[in-house]
Amino acid sequence: MSFPIVTEQHHSKIRYLVRESDLIFQSARALTAKLKGVFERSHPQEYWGVSFDVREPGHSANIETCFGVARASTTIHVNQDGVYGRYLIEKQKKDDRGELVWSAVWIIRITNEGVVYPGDSGGDPIDVRDSFFPGGSDNDIVGLALSLLYSIGAN
């Protein structure tokens, strides 16, 4: 196995790690609260059938759907663009031996500025920070909730 040289340029990406991580977790908590709010509405309850239970400290959740059990969790990473968060959606499945395993089915990216994007790359920003990022739509969160549910069912 080969390991790359870590340069000064790499060092500069993590100089504000604690501050950036805090902002990412704050955005993840807001995202979790907004998703919970969508899934608890009467129409989604009746027609989508999702149970979305927030786990403390609020940036992860247990999810139950007609497609099976899933979970959401937030982790911090770094790449050439800097520190970022991954709000990972995993579905519980059985492996070839019949044992339960967790398999990644979708990702929501959170930048080090706390902006949320659907998927690994690209996509339009989603408003989860009402006071800092005005102009978003409730439809954005509903679309994100439906994308999350679809991804659980598609995998």
VEXZA-28234 format. One record per residue: residue number from 1; x, y, z of N, C-alpha, C, O in turn. Coordinates in steps of 0.02 Angstrom, whole numbers, m for minus. Layout:
VEXZA-28234
@nr NUM n.u X n.v Y n.w Z ca.u X ca.v Y ca.w Z c.u X c.v Y c.w Z o.u X o.v Y o.w Z
...
//
This chain:
VEXZA-28234
@nr 1 n.u 42 n.v m58 n.w 0 ca.u 0 ca.v 0 ca.w 0 c.u 44 c.v 62 c.w 0 o.u 94 o.v 65 o.w 35
@nr 2 n.u 25 n.v 110 n.w m40 ca.u 62 ca.v 172 ca.w m47 c.u 26 c.v 229 c.w m11 o.u m35 o.v 234 o.w m14
@nr 3 n.u 64 n.v 272 n.w 23 ca.u 36 ca.v 329 ca.w 58 c.u 66 c.v 392 c.w 29 o.u 127 o.v 397 o.w 23
@nr 4 n.u 24 n.v 441 n.w 11 ca.u 50 ca.v 503 ca.w m19 c.u 85 c.v 547 c.w 33 o.u 73 o.v 540 o.w 93
@nr 5 n.u 126 n.v 591 n.w 9 ca.u 159 ca.v 640 ca.w 51 c.u 107 c.v 693 c.w 70 o.u 69 o.v 716 o.w 28
@nr 6 n.u 107 n.v 712 n.w 133 ca.u 61 ca.v 765 ca.w 156 c.u 100 c.v 830 c.w 156 o.u 153 o.v 836 o.w 187
@nr 7 n.u 74 n.v 879 n.w 119 ca.u 109 ca.v 942 ca.w 108 c.u 80 c.v 999 c.w 150 o.u 29 o.v 991 o.w 183
@nr 8 n.u 113 n.v 1056 n.w 148 ca.u 88 ca.v 1117 ca.w 180 c.u 18 c.v 1135 c.w 154 o.u m24 o.v 1158 o.w 192
@nr 9 n.u 7 n.v 1123 n.w 90 ca.u m58 ca.v 1138 ca.w 61 c.u m113 c.v 1095 c.w 95 o.u m168 o.v 1119 o.w 107
@nr 10 n.u m97 n.v 1032 n.w 109 ca.u m143 ca.v 989 ca.w 145 c.u m155 c.v 1014 c.w 216 o.u m211 o.v 1014 o.w 240
@nr 11 n.u m101 n.v 1036 n.w 248 ca.u m106 ca.v 1061 ca.w 316 c.u m155 c.v 1120 c.w 320 o.u m193 o.v 1126 o.w 368
@nr 12 n.u m153 n.v 1163 n.w 269 ca.u m196 ca.v 1222 ca.w 269 c.u m270 c.v 1204 c.w 268 o.u m312 o.v 1244 o.w 289
@nr 13 n.u m287 n.v 1146 n.w 245 ca.u m357 ca.v 1124 ca.w 240 c.u m387 c.v 1106 c.w 309 o.u m448 o.v 1103 o.w 316
@nr 14 n.u m344 n.v 1095 n.w 359 ca.u m370 ca.v 1073 ca.w 424 c.u m354 c.v 1121 c.w 481 o.u m362 o.v 1104 o.w 539
@nr 15 n.u m331 n.v 1180 n.w 465 ca.u m311 ca.v 1228 ca.w 517 c.u m369 c.v 1252 c.w 560 o.u m358 o.v 1272 o.w 617
@nr 16 n.u m430 n.v 1250 n.w 534 ca.u m489 ca.v 1272 ca.w 572 c.u m538 c.v 1214 c.w 580 o.u m599 o.v 1223 o.w 578
@nr 17 n.u m511 n.v 1155 n.w 591 ca.u m551 ca.v 1093 ca.w 594 c.u m607 c.v 1096 c.w 646 o.u m663 o.v 1077 o.w 631
@nr 18 n.u m592 n.v 1118 n.w 706 ca.u m642 ca.v 1119 ca.w 759 c.u m699 c.v 1166 c.w 741 o.u m758 o.v 1146 o.w 746
@nr 19 n.u m684 n.v 1226 n.w 720 ca.u m736 ca.v 1275 ca.w 701 c.u m778 c.v 1249 c.w 643 o.u m840 o.v 1253 o.w 645
@nr 20 n.u m745 n.v 1222 n.w 592 ca.u m781 ca.v 1197 ca.w 534 c.u m823 c.v 1135 c.w 551 o.u m879 o.v 1127 o.w 527
@nr 21 n.u m796 n.v 1091 n.w 593 ca.u m833 ca.v 1031 ca.w 614 c.u m896 c.v 1051 c.w 654 o.u m949 o.v 1023 o.w 644
@nr 22 n.u m889 n.v 1100 n.w 698 ca.u m946 ca.v 1124 ca.w 736 c.u m1001 c.v 1150 c.w 691 o.u m1060 o.v 1135 o.w 701
@nr 23 n.u m982 n.v 1188 n.w 639 ca.u m1031 ca.v 1214 ca.w 592 c.u m1064 c.v 1158 c.w 553 o.u m1125 o.v 1160 o.w 540
@nr 24 n.u m1026 n.v 1108 n.w 534 ca.u m1053 ca.v 1051 ca.w 497 c.u m1103 c.v 1013 c.w 541 o.u m1157 o.v 996 o.w 518
@nr 25 n.u m1084 n.v 1000 n.w 603 ca.u m1131 ca.v 965 ca.w 648 c.u m1193 c.v 1007 c.w 663 o.u m1248 o.v 979 o.w 669
@nr 26 n.u m1185 n.v 1073 n.w 668 ca.u m1243 ca.v 1116 ca.w 678 c.u m1290 c.v 1111 c.w 618 o.u m1351 o.v 1106 o.w 628
@nr 27 n.u m1263 n.v 1111 n.w 558 ca.u m1305 ca.v 1104 ca.w 498 c.u m1336 c.v 1035 c.w 494 o.u m1393 o.v 1028 o.w 472
@nr 28 n.u m1299 n.v 984 n.w 515 ca.u m1327 ca.v 916 ca.w 515 c.u m1385 c.v 910 c.w 564 o.u m1434 o.v 876 o.w 550
@nr 29 n.u m1379 n.v 943 n.w 622 ca.u m1435 ca.v 943 ca.w 670 c.u m1496 c.v 978 c.w 641 o.u m1553 o.v 956 o.w 650
@nr 30 n.u m1485 n.v 1034 n.w 607 ca.u m1540 ca.v 1070 ca.w 575 c.u m1572 c.v 1027 c.w 520 o.u m1633 o.v 1025 o.w 514
@nr 31 n.u m1530 n.v 993 n.w 481 ca.u m1555 ca.v 948 ca.w 428 c.u m1597 c.v 892 c.w 458 o.u m1651 o.v 878 o.w 433
@nr 32 n.u m1572 n.v 861 n.w 511 ca.u m1608 ca.v 807 ca.w 544 c.u m1676 c.v 832 c.w 570 o.u m1727 o.v 797 o.w 562
@nr 33 n.u m1677 n.v 890 n.w 600 ca.u m1740 ca.v 917 ca.w 626 c.u m1789 c.v 931 c.w 570 o.u m1849 o.v 918 o.w 577
@nr 34 n.u m1764 n.v 958 n.w 515 ca.u m1809 ca.v 973 ca.w 458 c.u m1836 c.v 909 c.w 426 o.u m1895 o.v 906 o.w 409
@nr 35 n.u m1794 n.v 858 n.w 419 ca.u m1817 ca.v 795 ca.w 391 c.u m1870 c.v 764 c.w 437 o.u m1921 o.v 739 o.w 414
@nr 36 n.u m1856 n.v 765 n.w 502 ca.u m1905 ca.v 738 ca.w 550 c.u m1971 c.v 775 c.w 543 o.u m2024 o.v 745 o.w 543
@nr 37 n.u m1967 n.v 842 n.w 537 ca.u m2028 ca.v 882 ca.w 529 c.u m2068 c.v 862 c.w 468 o.u m2130 o.v 860 o.w 470
@nr 38 n.u m2035 n.v 848 n.w 413 ca.u m2070 ca.v 827 ca.w 352 c.u m2102 c.v 759 c.w 362 o.u m2161 o.v 749 o.w 347
@nr 39 n.u m2064 n.v 711 n.w 388 ca.u m2089 ca.v 643 ca.w 396 c.u m2145 c.v 638 c.w 447 o.u m2183 o.v 589 o.w 446
@nr 40 n.u m2151 n.v 687 n.w 493 ca.u m2204 ca.v 685 ca.w 543 c.u m2269 c.v 718 c.w 520 o.u m2320 o.v 713 o.w 555
@nr 41 n.u m2269 n.v 750 n.w 463 ca.u m2331 ca.v 780 ca.w 437 c.u m2381 c.v 726 c.w 420 o.u m2363 o.v 668 o.w 408
@nr 42 n.u m2445 n.v 745 n.w 419 ca.u m2498 ca.v 695 ca.w 409 c.u m2494 c.v 660 c.w 341 o.u m2501 o.v 599 o.w 337
@nr 43 n.u m2483 n.v 697 n.w 287 ca.u m2480 ca.v 666 ca.w 221 c.u m2421 c.v 616 c.w 216 o.u m2432 o.v 559 o.w 196
@nr 44 n.u m2360 n.v 637 n.w 233 ca.u m2305 ca.v 588 ca.w 231 c.u m2317 c.v 528 c.w 277 o.u m2300 o.v 471 o.w 260
@nr 45 n.u m2345 n.v 540 n.w 335 ca.u m2359 ca.v 484 ca.w 381 c.u m2406 c.v 434 c.w 348 o.u m2394 o.v 373 o.w 350
@nr 46 n.u m2458 n.v 459 n.w 317 ca.u m2508 ca.v 415 ca.w 287 c.u m2484 c.v 382 c.w 222 o.u m2498 o.v 324 o.w 210
@nr 47 n.u m2449 n.v 419 n.w 181 ca.u m2432 ca.v 395 ca.w 114 c.u m2361 c.v 369 c.w 106 o.u m2348 o.v 327 o.w 63
@nr 48 n.u m2313 n.v 392 n.w 147 ca.u m2245 ca.v 369 ca.w 141 c.u m2227 c.v 319 c.w 195 o.u m2185 o.v 275 o.w 184
@nr 49 n.u m2258 n.v 326 n.w 254 ca.u m2248 ca.v 279 ca.w 308 c.u m2178 c.v 276 c.w 336 o.u m2152 o.v 221 o.w 348
@nr 50 n.u m2147 n.v 333 n.w 347 ca.u m2079 ca.v 335 ca.w 373 c.u m2079 c.v 354 c.w 447 o.u m2111 o.v 402 o.w 467
@nr 51 n.u m2042 n.v 315 n.w 486 ca.u m2028 ca.v 333 ca.w 555 c.u m1956 c.v 359 c.w 557 o.u m1910 o.v 324 o.w 538
@nr 52 n.u m1947 n.v 420 n.w 581 ca.u m1882 ca.v 453 ca.w 581 c.u m1867 c.v 476 c.w 652 o.u m1892 o.v 528 o.w 674
@nr 53 n.u m1828 n.v 437 n.w 688 ca.u m1814 ca.v 450 ca.w 759 c.u m1743 c.v 478 c.w 767 o.u m1694 o.v 445 o.w 751
@nr 54 n.u m1740 n.v 539 n.w 791 ca.u m1676 ca.v 574 ca.w 800 c.u m1637 c.v 542 c.w 858 o.u m1665 o.v 530 o.w 911
@nr 55 n.u m1573 n.v 529 n.w 846 ca.u m1527 ca.v 505 ca.w 898 c.u m1487 c.v 564 c.w 924 o.u m1468 o.v 609 o.w 886
@nr 56 n.u m1474 n.v 565 n.w 988 ca.u m1435 ca.v 619 ca.w 1019 c.u m1362 c.v 614 c.w 995 o.u m1337 o.v 558 o.w 989
@nr 57 n.u m1329 n.v 669 n.w 983 ca.u m1347 ca.v 737 ca.w 998 c.u m1385 c.v 773 c.w 942 o.u m1387 o.v 835 o.w 941
@nr 58 n.u m1416 n.v 736 n.w 897 ca.u m1461 ca.v 767 ca.w 848 c.u m1437 c.v 767 c.w 776 o.u m1474 o.v 790 o.w 732
@nr 59 n.u m1377 n.v 742 n.w 763 ca.u m1353 ca.v 742 ca.w 693 c.u m1354 c.v 672 c.w 663 o.u m1318 o.v 659 o.w 615
@nr 60 n.u m1395 n.v 627 n.w 692 ca.u m1405 ca.v 560 ca.w 664 c.u m1475 c.v 537 c.w 679 o.u m1509 o.v 568 o.w 721
@nr 61 n.u m1498 n.v 484 n.w 646 ca.u m1567 ca.v 461 ca.w 655 c.u m1573 c.v 387 c.w 638 o.u m1534 o.v 360 o.w 600
@nr 62 n.u m1624 n.v 355 n.w 668 ca.u m1645 ca.v 288 ca.w 649 c.u m1706 c.v 297 c.w 605 o.u m1750 o.v 337 o.w 620
@nr 63 n.u m1709 n.v 259 n.w 551 ca.u m1762 ca.v 267 ca.w 501 c.u m1794 c.v 200 c.w 488 o.u m1760 o.v 150 o.w 477
@nr 64 n.u m1861 n.v 198 n.w 489 ca.u m1898 ca.v 138 ca.w 471 c.u m1944 c.v 155 c.w 414 o.u m1981 o.v 205 o.w 417
@nr 65 n.u m1943 n.v 113 n.w 361 ca.u m1985 ca.v 125 ca.w 302 c.u m2015 c.v 59 c.w 279 o.u m1998 o.v 6 o.w 305
@nr 66 n.u m2059 n.v 62 n.w 231 ca.u m2086 ca.v 1 ca.w 200 c.u m2030 c.v m38 c.w 164 o.u m2037 o.v m97 o.w 151
@nr 67 n.u m1975 n.v m4 n.w 148 ca.u m1918 ca.v m36 ca.w 114 c.u m1871 c.v m69 c.w 164 o.u m1826 o.v m106 o.w 143
@nr 68 n.u m1880 n.v m57 n.w 228 ca.u m1836 ca.v m85 ca.w 279 c.u m1808 c.v m33 c.w 325 o.u m1828 o.v 25 o.w 324
@nr 69 n.u m1762 n.v m55 n.w 367 ca.u m1731 ca.v m13 ca.w 418 c.u m1670 c.v 22 c.w 388 o.u m1632 o.v m8 o.w 350
@nr 70 n.u m1661 n.v 86 n.w 407 ca.u m1604 ca.v 124 ca.w 384 c.u m1581 c.v 169 c.w 442 o.u m1613 o.v 172 o.w 494
@nr 71 n.u m1526 n.v 203 n.w 431 ca.u m1501 ca.v 251 ca.w 480 c.u m1464 c.v 307 c.w 444 o.u m1441 o.v 299 o.w 388
@nr 72 n.u m1460 n.v 364 n.w 478 ca.u m1423 ca.v 421 ca.w 453 c.u m1370 c.v 439 c.w 505 o.u m1384 o.v 438 o.w 565
@nr 73 n.u m1310 n.v 455 n.w 483 ca.u m1257 ca.v 476 ca.w 529 c.u m1212 c.v 527 c.w 495 o.u m1205 o.v 527 o.w 433
@nr 74 n.u m1183 n.v 570 n.w 535 ca.u m1140 ca.v 623 ca.w 509 c.u m1068 c.v 610 c.w 528 o.u m1053 o.v 595 o.w 585
@nr 75 n.u m1023 n.v 615 n.w 478 ca.u m952 ca.v 608 ca.w 490 c.u m915 c.v 666 c.w 457 o.u m940 o.v 696 o.w 409
@nr 76 n.u m856 n.v 680 n.w 482 ca.u m815 ca.v 736 ca.w 456 c.u m758 c.v 707 c.w 415 o.u m728 o.v 656 o.w 433
@nr 77 n.u m743 n.v 740 n.w 359 ca.u m691 ca.v 717 ca.w 312 c.u m652 c.v 777 c.w 286 o.u m670 o.v 835 o.w 300
@nr 78 n.u m599 n.v 764 n.w 250 ca.u m560 ca.v 817 ca.w 217 c.u m540 c.v 792 c.w 148 o.u m525 o.v 733 o.w 138
@nr 79 n.u m539 n.v 839 n.w 100 ca.u m513 ca.v 825 ca.w 33 c.u m479 c.v 888 c.w 7 o.u m466 o.v 934 o.w 46
@nr 80 n.u m465 n.v 892 n.w m57 ca.u m430 ca.v 949 ca.w m85 c.u m468 c.v 1015 c.w m77 o.u m438 o.v 1068 o.w m80
@nr 81 n.u m534 n.v 1011 n.w m66 ca.u m574 ca.v 1072 ca.w m56 c.u m578 c.v 1093 c.w 16 o.u m600 o.v 1149 o.w 31
@nr 82 n.u m557 n.v 1050 n.w 62 ca.u m559 ca.v 1066 ca.w 133 c.u m602 c.v 1018 c.w 172 o.u m618 o.v 963 o.w 148
@nr 83 n.u m621 n.v 1038 n.w 232 ca.u m660 ca.v 996 ca.w 277 c.u m733 c.v 997 c.w 254 o.u m758 o.v 1049 o.w 233
@nr 84 n.u m766 n.v 939 n.w 257 ca.u m836 ca.v 934 ca.w 238 c.u m868 c.v 878 c.w 278 o.u m834 o.v 837 o.w 308
@nr 85 n.u m934 n.v 877 n.w 278 ca.u m971 ca.v 825 ca.w 313 c.u m1007 c.v 779 c.w 265 o.u m1026 o.v 799 o.w 210
@nr 86 n.u m1017 n.v 719 n.w 288 ca.u m1056 ca.v 670 ca.w 250 c.u m1113 c.v 647 c.w 295 o.u m1102 o.v 619 o.w 348
@nr 87 n.u m1175 n.v 660 n.w 273 ca.u m1234 ca.v 637 ca.w 307 c.u m1253 c.v 574 c.w 271 o.u m1289 o.v 575 o.w 220
@nr 88 n.u m1229 n.v 519 n.w 297 ca.u m1232 ca.v 454 ca.w 263 c.u m1297 c.v 418 c.w 280 o.u m1316 o.v 411 o.w 338
@nr 89 n.u m1331 n.v 394 n.w 228 ca.u m1391 ca.v 353 ca.w 237 c.u m1371 c.v 281 c.w 222 o.u m1346 o.v 265 o.w 168
@nr 90 n.u m1381 n.v 237 n.w 271 ca.u m1365 ca.v 166 ca.w 264 c.u m1428 c.v 124 c.w 275 o.u m1470 o.v 140 o.w 318
@nr 91 n.u m1434 n.v 71 n.w 236 ca.u m1491 ca.v 25 ca.w 242 c.u m1466 c.v m41 c.w 271 o.u m1412 o.v m65 o.w 254
@nr 92 n.u m1506 n.v m69 n.w 315 ca.u m1489 ca.v m134 ca.w 343 c.u m1510 c.v m189 c.w 294 o.u m1567 o.v m190 o.w 271
@nr 93 n.u m1463 n.v m234 n.w 279 ca.u m1475 ca.v m288 ca.w 232 c.u m1445 c.v m352 c.w 260 o.u m1411 o.v m352 o.w 312
@nr 94 n.u m1458 n.v m407 n.w 227 ca.u m1426 ca.v m470 ca.w 245 c.u m1373 c.v m485 c.w 193 o.u m1383 o.v m477 o.w 133
@nr 95 n.u m1314 n.v m508 n.w 218 ca.u m1260 ca.v m526 ca.w 172 c.u m1271 c.v m598 c.w 147 o.u m1322 o.v m629 o.w 162
@nr 96 n.u m1223 n.v m624 n.w 111 ca.u m1228 ca.v m691 ca.w 82 c.u m1236 c.v m746 c.w 134 o.u m1262 o.v m800 o.w 119
@nr 97 n.u m1213 n.v m732 n.w 194 ca.u m1218 ca.v m781 ca.w 248 c.u m1281 c.v m771 c.w 291 o.u m1291 o.v m806 o.w 340
@nr 98 n.u m1322 n.v m722 n.w 272 ca.u m1383 ca.v m709 ca.w 308 c.u m1374 c.v m664 c.w 369 o.u m1421 o.v m657 o.w 409
@nr 99 n.u m1315 n.v m634 n.w 377 ca.u m1302 ca.v m590 ca.w 433 c.u m1319 c.v m518 c.w 415 o.u m1310 o.v m496 o.w 358
@nr 100 n.u m1345 n.v m481 n.w 463 ca.u m1364 ca.v m412 ca.w 452 c.u m1302 c.v m367 c.w 445 o.u m1255 o.v m371 o.w 485
@nr 101 n.u m1303 n.v m326 n.w 393 ca.u m1249 ca.v m278 ca.w 381 c.u m1280 c.v m211 c.w 361 o.u m1338 o.v m208 o.w 339
@nr 102 n.u m1241 n.v m158 n.w 368 ca.u m1263 ca.v m92 ca.w 346 c.u m1230 c.v m76 c.w 280 o.u m1169 o.v m83 o.w 272
@nr 103 n.u m1270 n.v m53 n.w 232 ca.u m1244 ca.v m37 ca.w 165 c.u m1263 c.v 35 c.w 148 o.u m1320 o.v 55 o.w 153
@nr 104 n.u m1213 n.v 74 n.w 126 ca.u m1225 ca.v 144 ca.w 107 c.u m1271 c.v 146 c.w 47 o.u m1261 o.v 111 o.w m2
@nr 105 n.u m1323 n.v 190 n.w 50 ca.u m1370 ca.v 196 ca.w m6 c.u m1374 c.v 267 c.w m33 o.u m1396 o.v 278 o.w m89
@nr 106 n.u m1353 n.v 317 n.w 7 ca.u m1356 ca.v 386 ca.w m17 c.u m1315 c.v 430 c.w 29 o.u m1299 o.v 411 o.w 86
@nr 107 n.u m1298 n.v 489 n.w 5 ca.u m1258 ca.v 536 ca.w 43 c.u m1285 c.v 607 c.w 33 o.u m1308 o.v 624 o.w m21
@nr 108 n.u m1282 n.v 646 n.w 86 ca.u m1296 ca.v 717 ca.w 82 c.u m1232 c.v 751 c.w 104 o.u m1207 o.v 737 o.w 159
@nr 109 n.u m1205 n.v 796 n.w 64 ca.u m1143 ca.v 832 ca.w 80 c.u m1158 c.v 895 c.w 119 o.u m1208 o.v 929 o.w 107
@nr 110 n.u m1115 n.v 910 n.w 166 ca.u m1120 ca.v 972 ca.w 204 c.u m1052 c.v 1006 c.w 200 o.u m1002 o.v 978 o.w 223
@nr 111 n.u m1050 n.v 1066 n.w 172 ca.u m986 ca.v 1101 ca.w 164 c.u m962 c.v 1128 c.w 231 o.u m999 o.v 1129 o.w 281
@nr 112 n.u m899 n.v 1151 n.w 232 ca.u m872 ca.v 1180 ca.w 293 c.u m902 c.v 1248 c.w 309 o.u m887 o.v 1278 o.w 361
@nr 113 n.u m945 n.v 1273 n.w 264 ca.u m985 ca.v 1333 ca.w 279 c.u m1055 c.v 1314 c.w 301 o.u m1096 o.v 1358 o.w 315
@nr 114 n.u m1070 n.v 1249 n.w 304 ca.u m1134 ca.v 1225 ca.w 327 c.u m1188 c.v 1221 c.w 274 o.u m1247 o.v 1213 o.w 291
@nr 115 n.u m1171 n.v 1225 n.w 211 ca.u m1220 ca.v 1220 ca.w 157 c.u m1229 c.v 1147 c.w 139 o.u m1181 o.v 1109 o.w 134
@nr 116 n.u m1292 n.v 1127 n.w 128 ca.u m1310 ca.v 1057 ca.w 115 c.u m1323 c.v 1046 c.w 40 o.u m1356 o.v 1087 o.w 8
@nr 117 n.u m1296 n.v 991 n.w 13 ca.u m1306 ca.v 972 ca.w m57 c.u m1327 c.v 899 c.w m61 o.u m1299 o.v 857 o.w m26
@nr 118 n.u m1375 n.v 882 n.w m104 ca.u m1394 ca.v 812 ca.w m114 c.u m1341 c.v 775 c.w m154 o.u m1316 o.v 801 o.w m204
@nr 119 n.u m1323 n.v 715 n.w m133 ca.u m1275 ca.v 674 ca.w m170 c.u m1203 c.v 692 c.w m155 o.u m1188 o.v 737 o.w m117
@nr 120 n.u m1158 n.v 654 n.w m188 ca.u m1086 ca.v 662 ca.w m178 c.u m1057 c.v 724 c.w m211 o.u m1008 o.v 753 o.w m186
@nr 121 n.u m1086 n.v 745 n.w m267 ca.u m1059 ca.v 803 ca.w m302 c.u m1116 c.v 837 c.w m341 o.u m1165 o.v 805 o.w m359
@nr 122 n.u m1107 n.v 900 n.w m353 ca.u m1157 ca.v 938 ca.w m390 c.u m1220 c.v 950 c.w m349 o.u m1219 o.v 945 o.w m288
@nr 123 n.u m1273 n.v 967 n.w m383 ca.u m1337 ca.v 979 ca.w m350 c.u m1343 c.v 1051 c.w m326 o.u m1294 o.v 1086 o.w m317
@nr 124 n.u m1405 n.v 1071 n.w m315 ca.u m1419 ca.v 1138 ca.w m290 c.u m1418 c.v 1138 c.w m213 o.u m1436 o.v 1088 o.w m182
@nr 125 n.u m1396 n.v 1193 n.w m183 ca.u m1395 ca.v 1196 ca.w m110 c.u m1465 c.v 1192 c.w m81 o.u m1513 o.v 1216 o.w m111
@nr 126 n.u m1470 n.v 1161 n.w m22 ca.u m1534 ca.v 1154 ca.w 13 c.u m1531 c.v 1197 c.w 75 o.u m1482 o.v 1196 o.w 112
@nr 127 n.u m1586 n.v 1234 n.w 89 ca.u m1590 ca.v 1279 ca.w 146 c.u m1605 c.v 1240 c.w 209 o.u m1661 o.v 1216 o.w 218
@nr 128 n.u m1557 n.v 1233 n.w 254 ca.u m1569 ca.v 1204 ca.w 320 c.u m1552 c.v 1255 c.w 374 o.u m1566 o.v 1243 o.w 433
@nr 129 n.u m1522 n.v 1310 n.w 355 ca.u m1500 ca.v 1361 ca.w 403 c.u m1543 c.v 1423 c.w 393 o.u m1520 o.v 1472 o.w 365
@nr 130 n.u m1605 n.v 1422 n.w 417 ca.u m1653 ca.v 1476 ca.w 404 c.u m1625 c.v 1546 c.w 413 o.u m1635 o.v 1589 o.w 370
@nr 131 n.u m1591 n.v 1557 n.w 468 ca.u m1569 ca.v 1625 ca.w 482 c.u m1507 c.v 1645 c.w 442 o.u m1494 o.v 1705 o.w 435
@nr 132 n.u m1469 n.v 1597 n.w 417 ca.u m1407 ca.v 1614 ca.w 381 c.u m1413 c.v 1607 c.w 305 o.u m1373 o.v 1636 o.w 269
@nr 133 n.u m1462 n.v 1570 n.w 283 ca.u m1466 ca.v 1554 ca.w 211 c.u m1538 c.v 1563 c.w 187 o.u m1571 o.v 1514 o.w 169
@nr 134 n.u m1562 n.v 1626 n.w 187 ca.u m1632 ca.v 1638 ca.w 169 c.u m1646 c.v 1625 c.w 96 o.u m1600 o.v 1624 o.w 55
@nr 135 n.u m1709 n.v 1615 n.w 80 ca.u m1728 ca.v 1607 ca.w 10 c.u m1741 c.v 1536 c.w m11 o.u m1764 o.v 1525 o.w m67
@nr 136 n.u m1728 n.v 1488 n.w 31 ca.u m1742 ca.v 1418 ca.w 14 c.u m1816 c.v 1404 c.w 17 o.u m1856 o.v 1446 o.w 38
@nr 137 n.u m1834 n.v 1345 n.w m3 ca.u m1904 ca.v 1327 ca.w m6 c.u m1917 c.v 1264 c.w 35 o.u m1873 o.v 1221 o.w 41
@nr 138 n.u m1977 n.v 1260 n.w 64 ca.u m1997 ca.v 1199 ca.w 98 c.u m1996 c.v 1140 c.w 49 o.u m1985 o.v 1083 o.w 69
@nr 139 n.u m2009 n.v 1155 n.w m14 ca.u m2007 ca.v 1103 ca.w m66 c.u m1939 c.v 1070 c.w m71 o.u m1933 o.v 1011 o.w m88
@nr 140 n.u m1886 n.v 1108 n.w m56 ca.u m1818 ca.v 1081 ca.w m57 c.u m1810 c.v 1025 c.w m5 o.u m1782 o.v 973 o.w m20
@nr 141 n.u m1835 n.v 1037 n.w 55 ca.u m1830 ca.v 987 ca.w 108 c.u m1875 c.v 927 c.w 93 o.u m1855 o.v 870 o.w 104
@nr 142 n.u m1934 n.v 939 n.w 67 ca.u m1979 ca.v 884 ca.w 48 c.u m1946 c.v 842 c.w m6 o.u m1947 o.v 781 o.w m4
@nr 143 n.u m1915 n.v 875 n.w m55 ca.u m1879 ca.v 839 ca.w m108 c.u m1822 c.v 799 c.w m81 o.u m1809 o.v 743 o.w m103
@nr 144 n.u m1786 n.v 826 n.w m33 ca.u m1731 ca.v 791 ca.w m1 c.u m1757 c.v 730 c.w 37 o.u m1727 o.v 676 o.w 34
@nr 145 n.u m1813 n.v 738 n.w 72 ca.u m1844 ca.v 682 ca.w 109 c.u m1865 c.v 627 c.w 61 o.u m1854 o.v 567 o.w 74
@nr 146 n.u m1896 n.v 646 n.w 5 ca.u m1917 ca.v 596 ca.w m45 c.u m1856 c.v 562 c.w m77 o.u m1858 o.v 502 o.w m90
@nr 147 n.u m1803 n.v 599 n.w m90 ca.u m1742 ca.v 570 ca.w m117 c.u m1712 c.v 519 c.w m69 o.u m1689 o.v 466 o.w m89
@nr 148 n.u m1712 n.v 536 n.w m5 ca.u m1687 ca.v 491 ca.w 47 c.u m1727 c.v 426 c.w 47 o.u m1699 o.v 372 o.w 47
@nr 149 n.u m1794 n.v 432 n.w 46 ca.u m1838 ca.v 373 ca.w 47 c.u m1828 c.v 331 c.w m17 o.u m1825 o.v 270 o.w m13
@nr 150 n.u m1825 n.v 365 n.w m75 ca.u m1815 ca.v 329 ca.w m138 c.u m1749 c.v 290 c.w m137 o.u m1746 o.v 233 o.w m159
@nr 151 n.u m1696 n.v 322 n.w m112 ca.u m1630 ca.v 290 ca.w m110 c.u m1630 c.v 228 c.w m65 o.u m1596 o.v 179 o.w m80
@nr 152 n.u m1668 n.v 230 n.w m11 ca.u m1673 ca.v 171 ca.w 32 c.u m1707 c.v 114 c.w m6 o.u m1687 o.v 56 o.w m1
@nr 153 n.u m1759 n.v 131 n.w m44 ca.u m1796 ca.v 79 ca.w m81 c.u m1760 c.v 54 c.w m143 o.u m1769 o.v m3 o.w m163
@nr 154 n.u m1718 n.v 96 n.w m172 ca.u m1684 ca.v 77 ca.w m234 c.u m1622 c.v 34 c.w m222 o.u m1594 o.v 6 o.w m270
@nr 155 n.u m1602 n.v 26 n.w m161 ca.u m1541 ca.v m11 ca.w m145 c.u m1555 c.v m70 c.w m100 o.u m1509 o.v m107 o.w m82
//
